[in-house]
Amino acid sequence: MLSQRQLALVLIAPGLFLVAALFLYPLVFSLISAFTRPDGSFTLEWFAKAYELYSGDIVFTIVIVLASCVLTAVAAIVIAGTLTLGENPWIVGTLKALYRWPLFIPFIVAAQCMRTFLAKNGLMNNTFVSLGLMEPLSAISFLDWRGIIATFVWKQTPFVALLLAGALASIDRATLEAGRNLGASRARVMLELALPQVMPTLLVALVLSFVTMLSVLSVPMMVAGSQPTMLTVDMAFRINAYGDYATANALGVITYLISAGAAIIYLKRGMNQEATS
Amino acid sequence: MQAGLQDNPRSGAAISVRGLHVAYGGTRVLHGVDLDFTPGSFTALLGSSGCGKTTLLRSLSGFVPVQSGSILVGGRDVASLPPEKRGMAMVFQSYALWPHMTVLQNIGYGLKLRGASSAEIATKVAAMLEFLGLPGYESRKVTALSGGQRQRVALGRALAIDPGILLLDEPLSNLDAKIRMTMRHEIRAIQQRLGLTAVHVTHDREEAMTMADRLVIMQAGRIAQVGTPEEVYDRPATAFVANFMGAENVLPVRVERSGQGASLHAGGASASLAASPSAAFPAGEAVAYFRDDVARLDAVDAPASGDLVVPGLIAARAYPGGVYRYRVEAAGREITVDDATRHELGTKVGLRIPVQRLHIFPATEAGIAA
């Protein structure tokens, strides 16, 4: 007869095996490969090569993702704030119905949409020209770093807004009314009274968005040109063009460290809050 | 007590509500309310759940849009203004303190909004905390305070902005009984000292009676009666008010007029209505309301001596302390009566009710309260 403990292990074994085979093994394998030569000896030369060739892209990636996070946060706060404190039922209703749509659109489709929207003769510029707001000759393409940020923000805002609006809906509404009663405008109530109460949720949503944006390949590949670009594109290029798994893995480790940095900042803040409360 | 707050009583503002209609979606909640609040008065809005008392308070504060009607504060109609422009301070049932701020930041927030400097805020908050009996609490987190302390901070936050009008939305409901008693007196004393116009929503009759100098009884979105606690308690205007104010015993009666006088008949007993405030009551079927402590148990054949002595049978007895509480079957109804003497179940008794303590209403109207 199996003991309870053994039975539990048997039950979780298939799941554990899948995680080990499909996640842990490739992760450990790529970690090892980033630090070893073909003969198995330890080396940092792949990191040196990655730094030499792609240091600009590392900075570019961090800047793009951070800027996208900041803009996503601003857009999500505006949307969630309007949903929570908005007084015009028509605006709130329309926003509620529309804002989640990008959640259901894959990054690659979003990237394709942005290509047709942000190109030099894309939908956006054509609209401006037809409205007489812009001369056709002065139209420029936004298919560069701006396009990547626009796509990321468009795609991630609903996710952050969804979590934020949920958190805002769960705080005591009287705390918001108390602010307005004392004379605060809706914007001040949102920024000074509501947002601090839901800050942990906003941070979780932003850390998750940060990691998601860091790992997207299709958007930088389709929306922007080749240089500078994001680390995911560089990794794909090392493998597809040169079969250079070692450097690609070194770039992977660097990406992992960047996302770990975001997680550490979040955890540290959480611990500080626990210590003070 | 802090000198600055004590020596400079502010004068409360007058509020005049005219033809106020409020609806949630398609449901009408207030049906044309007309009400005046004189400066420095303490008014309690009292009524059962869903009667519209909270809606009335929230429409005064601006959190509920008004469908039609006006709210005049100092002669200016504020009905269309947003809450932040009305100059009324509100204390909430849940305290509604901001958990991420200290006591100082909570009380000082209204002052910060008005552009006061940090030094001014610190001075005023220190004075307010002294006034509220919480000196030195500035740097405490509000989450570390007890319920009573939180409600004091919430009161301080409302008072810090020197409001002319103080709105109290069931501020004592979340406190335990002992603290509630203390806070009743404290709030009333502060309101009187500062001369504020206070509007207090509660479903607690005793709380309303002890705190307010005027009661507004609401029923189904309308005002049922306005008056001092004594007027509303002793001379209820409707069967609903009588019932709500604790006259829960209901006795079907018949009023007969003969010449100048009138007499009352119930369950085979009768009494003259000459000495009663209901003497002018028209003849016909009616319903009399009275409180448990008004009636006494007597011998079934005891002389009436001007009272109504209705024959009855003791159906149940309980001892809540001090007096016995009986359930007596009389005139086809079950009546609850408090009496000092012990009687056995099944005893035939005379239910002695002083006629002047009965609240008599037409039978048609009584159907509303039943």
Interface residues (C-beta under 8 A of the other chain):
Chain A: D172 A174 T175 E177 A178 G179 R180 N181 L182 G183 A184 S185 R188 E192 L193 P196 Q197 S277
Chain B: S61 G62 F63 P82 P83 E84 K85 M88 A89 M90 F92 Q93 S94 A96 L97 W98 P99 H100 Y109 G110 L113 R114 K141 T143 A154 R157 A158 I161
